């Protein structure tokens, strides 16, 4: 009797085990089938929506970051009480505050998006940007407070919001994209940066022209009208952010997060079907939740994953490449007004008069506009055309190599180029070429690759770490630029700064060799993890 009872119970437990292992296999296959459905999905209106919603954020980011280029000259006339320009430390403060904020935002939001979810964090960073931009435009001075200090604090807070946008927009566009067009979708999002820089220069011209009569009729240095112009220029950065906010809050959670981090395969599969057909995700509160056992993000797992050289080298490659690139990208981008002035490009003819103020501001806006049209915007879109056919790695290698050569020419030939009119035009042409090959090169690929190269549970964190090391490069570059530029006289060190940039571009060639080629490969394949048997078990379903 006992033996037959034991026999029955052992048969039942064997049957249960068999059922569980069949369940695990079925769920494992379901997960892979669901991922394949996203990877092979035809390009749809939903992909366009994701691209536009993420792009408007990047447009706003670039506008807010690079408008300070023009605004810092305006601030000089209003608050630079010595020579009608900000001291090098004041200028450094307003320019470096945002990259320092970016650094904090990228690591913080990157980490939170892997824990709380992409959707829950998306929109929060935009709210921070909108509030901080508004705060800057309304900043005032008081006996105990210096206005530049207030602007620096607001720009730091704005930087945290902008920093959060990098990992979130990259990961959301990467996780929703089909394999064959993922590079182009992510590049289209990132290319909005070029239009943001263009818009900052264009709005600068419009605002300066609108206040032309007020500036010309005001006594030098025209503090009141110029105070209006910089507040409008910075404050208008809120507008695209406000437009994008509603759409950001309505973007559904990425199925990869639901599947691999929340470990709810049934919901993720439903989401994929809904998102690919209607563009919306429907959450049924009453549906039973069956969480599966799969690799979880823990400190031990993080150490185990990045403890393997094949994974760690990718993180080192993406982080250092972005660091090296941003030293030159922000060194040039945030100081283009200084460089244009140093080579007397479009310098005002009149002396200390109202006309001098107007011409200075107008020329700096036009100079920045020319740089963005001639170099920045075309570079992004040439990347867009080639990123899914050539691949990320060849574009990055080519970019770093050509930039090394260009900076060597600009650095060692700086004094000769700066002696006469044709030389100055040649310098501006080379400067536009560097902008072009930064964007048709490492500036685009350093954004795309970290959004693809890591497993879902660390993708956002690793992108945040890579982006933050880029912003560390921007901070180093700003501080270095400010301290070095006037060695040997005003703006005398620019040639040597270009040579330093060349050195960093050269090191970028070697860090590029550490990264994998990610074109036409699924995110799971790139992650260096075995996908068969990824689901290890099924606990009891909870309702």
Buried (B, 14 or more C-beta within 10 A) or exposed (E): EEEEEEEEEEEEEEEEEEEEEEBBEEBBEBBBEBBEBBBEBEEBEBBEBBBBBBBBBBBBBBBBBBBBBBBBBBBBBBBBEEEBBBBBEBBBBBBBBBBBBBBBBBBBBBBBBBEBBBBEBBBBBBBBBBBBBBBBBEBEEEEEEEBBEBBBBBBBBBBBBBBBBBBBBBBBBBBBBBBBBBBBBBBBBBBBBBBBBBBBBBBBBBBBBBBBEBBBEBEBBBBEBBBBBBBBBBBBBBBBBBEBBEBBBBBBBBBBBBBBBBBBBBBBBBBBBBBBEEBEBEEEEEEEEBBBEBBEBEEEBBEEBBEEEEBEBBBBBBBBBBBBBBBBBBBBBBBBBBBBBBBEBBEBEEEEBBBBBBBBBBBBBBBBBBBBBBBBBBBBBBBBEBBBEBBBBBBBBBBBBBBBBBBBBBBBBBEEBBEEEEBBEBBBEBBBBBBBBBBBBBBBBBBBBBBBBBBBBBBBBBBBBBBBBBBBBBBBBBEBBBEBBEEEEEBBBBBBBBBBBBBBBBBBBEBBEBBBEBBEBBBBBBBBBEBEEBBEEBEEEEE
